[in-house]
């Protein structure tokens, strides 16, 4: 019975024209991409973690490669519009026990054929503030920025799939 169900699902996905996101993204990020990130001056130390999150998404999820500006056929410009830290929970003594990091990324894409699109995506991540060490707290704050940026990039991945399908039809 499980084999028949698995076979039925496989035939359904093949028959309905299902394609993974990376299939559509290939049409957009083929031949490499150059990434330019504008860092928010209020949290400059977050720039490296955001850049790493973007690079990981391009390499792992889009199966593409990073290139220099002169070699790349696609250009991705990401501007960190805002990063906010908001208290969301308090302990019994009235001190903050949890924060939420919100990030807004403005993303501009263009390729060598002149096709382009712009999106603005948000991401968030919650983290605990119950630490006696400011070093540990600061480390968690930076990790939360990276995780929020990853969430915003996950939204971008589905948007790329849509635009990739749109561009492949023409």
VENGI-V642624 format. One record per residue. SS is DSSP state (A for helix, B for strand, O for the rest). NEAR is the number of other C-alpha atoms within 8 Angstrom. D_CENTER is the distance of its C-alpha to the mean C-alpha in Angstrom with 1 decimal. Layout:
# VENGI-V642624
ss=[SS,SS]
near=[NEAR,NEAR]
d_center=[D_CENTER,D_CENTER]
This chain:
# VENGI-V642624
ss=[O,A,A,A,A,A,A,A,A,A,A,A,A,A,A,O,O,O,O,O,A,A,A,A,A,A,A,A,A,O,O,O,B,B,B,B,B,B,O,O,A,A,A,A,A,A,A,A,A,A,A,A,A,A,A,A,A,A,A,A,A,O,O,O,O,B,O,O,O,O,O,O,O,B,B,B,B,B,B,B,B,B,B,B,B,B,B,B,B,B,O,O,O,O,O,B,B,B,B,B,B,B,B,B,B,B,B,B,B,B,B,O,O,O,O,B,B,B,B,B,B,B,B,B,B,B,B,B,O,O,O,O,O,A,A,A,A,A,A,A,A,A,A,A,A,A,A,A,A,A,A,A,A,A,A,A,A,A,A,A,A,A,A,A,A,A,A,A,A,O]
near=[4,5,6,7,8,8,8,8,8,8,8,8,9,8,7,6,6,7,6,6,9,10,9,16,13,12,10,12,12,11,9,13,16,13,10,8,10,8,10,12,5,4,9,8,6,11,11,7,11,12,9,8,11,10,10,9,10,12,11,8,8,11,9,13,9,12,10,8,7,5,7,13,12,15,13,12,11,12,11,13,9,9,12,8,8,8,10,9,8,11,8,5,5,6,7,12,12,13,14,13,15,15,16,13,14,12,12,11,11,11,11,7,4,6,7,8,7,8,8,8,12,12,12,14,11,9,10,8,9,7,8,4,6,7,6,8,10,8,8,9,10,11,9,13,16,12,10,15,15,12,11,15,11,8,9,10,9,9,8,11,13,9,10,13,9,8,9,8,5,4]
d_center=[39.1,35.6,36.0,37.0,34.0,31.6,33.4,33.3,29.5,29.1,31.5,29.9,26.4,28.2,30.5,28.0,26.0,22.8,20.4,17.2,13.9,14.3,17.6,16.5,13.8,16.6,18.4,15.9,14.8,18.3,20.1,17.3,15.0,15.4,12.7,14.1,12.7,15.0,15.2,16.5,20.2,20.5,18.3,18.5,18.2,14.5,13.8,14.1,11.7,8.9,10.2,10.3,6.8,6.1,9.4,9.0,6.5,9.1,12.0,11.6,9.9,11.3,14.4,14.7,15.9,15.5,18.6,20.5,20.7,24.1,23.2,19.9,20.3,16.9,15.6,12.1,12.7,10.4,12.5,12.0,14.3,15.1,14.8,17.3,19.0,21.1,23.7,23.6,26.5,29.7,32.1,35.9,36.8,34.6,32.0,28.3,27.0,23.4,20.8,17.6,15.0,13.4,11.0,10.9,9.0,11.2,10.1,13.1,13.6,17.0,18.9,22.5,23.9,23.1,20.6,17.9,15.8,14.2,11.9,11.3,8.7,9.5,8.6,11.5,13.0,16.8,18.9,22.6,24.8,27.9,28.3,31.4,29.8,27.9,26.4,24.9,23.7,22.1,20.3,18.9,17.9,15.9,14.3,13.5,11.7,9.6,9.0,8.5,5.8,4.1,5.4,4.6,1.4,4.2,6.4,5.9,6.9,9.8,10.7,11.0,13.2,15.3,15.8,16.4,19.1,20.5,20.9,22.4,25.0,26.6]
